[in-house]
Amino acid sequence: MLVQIAWRNIWRNKTRSLIVTSSIAIGLWAGIFILAFAWGMYKNNIDETVFKQLSHLQIHHPLFSKENDAKLTVPGSNEVLEKLRSQPQVASVSSRVITSGMISSTTTAGGVKIIGIDPDSEKQQIRLNENVRQGGYFESGKENEILLGEKLAKKLKVKLKSKVVLTFTDVNSDIISGAFRVGGIYRSGNLSLDEVNVYILRPKLREFLGLDQDETNEIAILLKSEGDLAYIKEYSNSIAPGSKVEDWKEMAPELRLVIESFNLYTYIITGIILLALTFGIVNTMLMSVLERIRELGMLMAIGLNKLKIFLMIMLETLYLSLIGCPAGLLIGWLTVKILGNYGINISMFSEGLSSYGFSPVIYPALDDQKYGVVAIMCLITALLSAIYPAYKALQLNPSEAIRKI
């Protein structure tokens, strides 16, 4: 009987009931959209880091990351490269020669990270050729060609075919200088790296540093699937004993922290939205109780005990939540699906976003599990919000309530 009474009660004032269900649906949609947008930004940053900068795995000399000395090379790098390329899980592998130095133009100078690459390998590894905005991608065939970031080029006040000088130390700690021509200017999704990373041909850098043709400082591994990361990491350790193998989570601990803490963000963001929703539900249900003082007093007078009164009001809130929650989930899911395909263009903030490695186009995304978490939190919030109005109803005195005008 209580089930039928509660159902009829919520439709006695259709406008108020629709407002409550709409509020629940909008609150749920807002929670899902904000979470999906936030995860879309983080996922974009992760993809940019993995596929455009670090790759899934990197192999170095154990001391290279601390000392950044070019003479610290990966032992037996050629053999390691061949074995990795034979693995079906590996999409591409590239070796790099890396050192730090100074770059100077006719107007100014600055510190840079000099990376010697094989241009063909990096097309698959980090798709560096796709970032070139001016000039070409090592197309001149000249050994002294250099690829600069757009931000660094502005800082140095250079343009295509301008001459720059790189100064660094070789493996014998002797100071080496080399003149290069700007063959291309690139712009990636991370402007802070564009300002320090310069690319030249690997054989030329090896020659300057005094390294043998089979010596390399870094081996980068890009996988076909993230699920193979643990296996290939273990395999890399077995074929490169004495070297340090790191995955992208170890090389970028801030991104690992984001992934691990996103569940906490889910509860915090959803909690803030639902807290605002709580006040609306409390206010609406309290109005419903105060409008029915005489009716509730009459029910108490004919023998309906306080527990049943309490359950009736809680059932009314539950019904409203069960109508609003599925609607909010459906709208939220559709929104994420549509925007996840087309993306949200926030290019007006592209300069600031690029400084932190974020793309100007965000593709919202959310795991199916998060939908359930948000829905359960919404139902719990709605039921908790109904406790106070139900408690106020229990405080009514039947004899006084019946005479209430």
Secondary structure by P-SEA (a helix, b strand, c coil): caaaaaaaaaaccaaaaaaaaaaaaaaaaaaaaaaaaaaaaaaaaaaaaacccccccccccccccccccccccccaaaaaaaaaaacccccbbbbbbbbbbbbbcccccbbbbbbbccccccccccccccccccccccccccccbbbbcaaaaaaacccccbbbbbbbcccccbbbbbbbcccbbbbccccccccccccccaaaaaaaaccccccccbbbbbbccccaaaaaaaaaaaacccbbbbccccccaaaaaaaaaaaaaaaaaaaaaaaaaaaaaaaaaaaaaaaaaaaaaaaaaacccaaaaaaaaaaaaaaaaaaaaaaaaaaaaaaaaaaaacccccccaaaaaaaaccccbbbbbbcaaaaaaaaaaaaaaaaaaaaaaaaaaaaccaaaaaacc
